Amino acid sequence: MAELSKQRFTSLFSSQLGKSPMVYVKELKLTTAARKLLVSNLHINDIAYELGYEDSNYFIREFKRAFGCTPNQYRHIAKE
C-alpha cells in the first residue's frame, strides 16, 4: 500500500517513533489489555484472546514484563 519495502518501512517507522513496529504493536496491545482489565469484568483469557494472544500464559508473562505485575494483580491493585 505504501509502496515501501519492509526494511524501508521499518527503518522509517523506527526513526520516527524510536521503536520497531513489532514493539509498538506489542505495547499497544498490552496498554489495551490494561485498560480492559480496569473497565471490564472480562476473564483474563478472554482479554488475551481478543488481543490476538493464543497462549494466555505468554500474555501473562508479557504483561508482567511490561507492568511489573500479573494482569490479576493489576486488576486487584486498581480496585483498592
Buried (B, 14 or more C-beta within 10 A) or exposed (E): EEEEEEEEEBEEBBEEEEEEBEEBEBEEBBEEBBEBBEEEEBEBBEBBBEBEBEEBEEBBEBBBEBBEEBBEEBBEEEEE
